[in-house]
Amino acid sequence: MATRTSAAPTKPDQTRRSELSIGQQNAIDQLILGGTDAEAAAAAGVGRQTVCDWRNHGPPAFRAELNRERAALWSASTDRLRSLVPLALTVLAEALAERPDARTALDILKLAGLGEGSHLGQAGIGPTTAAGIEAADAEERDLAAMAALVRL
């Protein structure tokens, strides 16, 4: 991400970052890219301790935006990881076909939810019906409305 200038914010920036200084926005960008507090401080034009304070005890708008950016990055990374599942399954199937191994086969069955200790399933995928999507959207709107009331 490029260092921001004082140009007018875009519409999404106005709703999410309007309370942040350009320096704070730059610090968030550096932190999201994996930068240290010192690197974020250099981008923001402040001391390292200031960035540390912003992250841990600072302005709620800063911490909330940092969390939003982290969530977006995590979501994109998770989607990318999920896109590798078909290839990983192909490689596993080929390896198992070439060299059958009961331990590997059992581990695969457990991961698929067919045994004790399963870690795979549909958790996190979301509703699979239109009605479920509408209910989830309504719940999200209700939560947003409640959050807006709390901020008043």
C-alpha positions in Angstrom: 0.0 0.0 0.0 1.3 3.4 -0.8 1.7 6.1 1.8 -1.4 8.4 1.8 -1.4 12.1 1.1 -3.8 14.7 2.2 -6.0 14.3 -0.9 -9.7 14.1 -0.3 -10.8 10.6 0.9 -12.8 8.3 -1.2 -16.4 7.4 -0.1 -15.3 4.3 1.8 -12.5 6.2 3.5 -15.0 8.8 4.7 -17.1 6.2 6.5 -14.2 4.3 7.9 -11.2 6.5 8.2 -12.6 10.0 8.6 -11.6 10.3 12.2 -8.0 9.3 11.5 -5.1 11.5 10.6 -3.1 10.8 7.5 -0.3 9.7 9.8 -2.6 7.2 11.5 -3.8 5.9 8.2 -0.2 5.4 7.1 0.6 3.6 10.3 -2.3 1.2 9.7 -1.1 0.6 6.2 2.4 -0.3 7.4 1.1 -2.6 10.2 -1.2 -4.4 7.8 1.8 -5.0 5.5 3.6 -6.6 8.4 5.6 -3.6 9.4 6.9 -3.1 12.9 5.8 -0.3 15.2 9.0 1.5 14.3 8.2 1.2 10.5 4.6 2.3 11.1 5.9 5.2 13.2 8.3 6.3 10.4 5.4 6.2 7.9 3.2 8.2 10.3 5.9 10.7 11.3 5.6 9.9 15.0 7.6 7.9 17.6 7.5 4.1 17.9 5.8 4.4 21.3 3.0 6.5 19.9 2.1 3.7 17.4 2.4 1.2 20.2 0.0 3.3 22.3 -2.4 3.7 19.3 -2.5 -0.1 18.8 -3.0 -1.0 22.5 -4.8 1.9 24.2 -5.3 4.6 21.6 -8.2 6.1 19.8 -11.0 3.7 19.2 -11.3 4.8 15.6 -7.6 3.8 15.0 -8.0 0.4 16.7 -11.3 -0.3 15.0 -9.9 0.5 11.5 -6.8 -1.6 12.2 -9.1 -4.5 13.2 -11.2 -4.0 10.0 -8.1 -4.0 7.8 -6.8 -7.1 9.6 -10.2 -8.9 9.1 -10.2 -8.0 5.4 -6.7 -9.3 5.0 -7.5 -12.5 6.9 -10.6 -13.0 4.8 -8.7 -12.7 1.6 -6.0 -15.0 2.8 -8.6 -17.6 3.9 -10.2 -17.4 0.5 -6.9 -17.9 -1.2 -6.1 -20.9 1.1 -9.5 -22.4 0.4 -8.8 -22.1 -3.4 -5.8 -24.4 -2.9 -7.9 -27.2 -1.3 -8.8 -28.9 -4.7 -5.1 -29.0 -5.7 -4.1 -30.3 -2.3 -6.7 -33.0 -2.4 -5.5 -34.1 -5.9 -1.9 -34.3 -4.6 -3.0 -36.3 -1.6 -5.0 -38.7 -3.7 -2.1 -39.2 -6.1 0.4 -39.7 -3.3 -2.0 -42.2 -1.5 -2.6 -44.1 -4.8 1.1 -44.4 -5.4 2.0 -45.4 -1.9 -1.0 -46.5 0.2 -0.5 -45.7 3.8 -3.1 -46.4 6.5 -2.0 -43.6 8.8 -2.3 -41.0 6.0 -5.6 -42.4 4.9 -6.9 -42.2 8.5 -5.7 -38.7 8.9 -7.5 -37.7 5.7 -10.7 -39.3 6.9 -10.4 -37.4 10.3 -9.9 -34.1 8.5 -13.0 -34.8 6.3 -15.1 -35.1 9.5 -15.3 -38.9 9.3 -13.5 -39.5 12.6 -12.7 -38.2 16.0 -10.7 -34.9 16.0 -12.1 -33.6 12.7 -11.1 -30.0 11.9 -12.9 -29.7 8.6 -16.6 -28.9 8.0 -18.9 -26.2 6.8 -18.3 -23.9 9.8 -17.5 -20.4 8.5 -19.0 -20.9 5.0 -22.2 -19.2 5.8 -25.9 -19.9 5.0 -26.6 -22.1 2.0 -30.2 -21.0 1.4 -31.6 -17.6 0.2 -33.7 -17.5 3.4 -30.6 -18.1 5.5 -28.7 -15.3 3.6 -31.7 -12.9 4.2 -31.8 -13.8 7.9 -28.0 -13.3 8.3 -28.2 -9.9 6.4 -31.1 -8.8 8.7 -29.1 -9.8 11.8 -26.1 -7.9 10.5 -28.2 -4.8 9.9 -29.7 -5.1 13.4 -26.3 -5.4 14.9 -25.0 -2.4 12.9 -28.1 -0.4 14.1 -27.4 -1.3 17.7 -23.7 -0.4 17.3 -24.7 3.0 15.9 -27.0 3.6 18.9 -24.2 2.7 21.3 -21.9 5.3 19.5 -24.4 8.1 20.1 
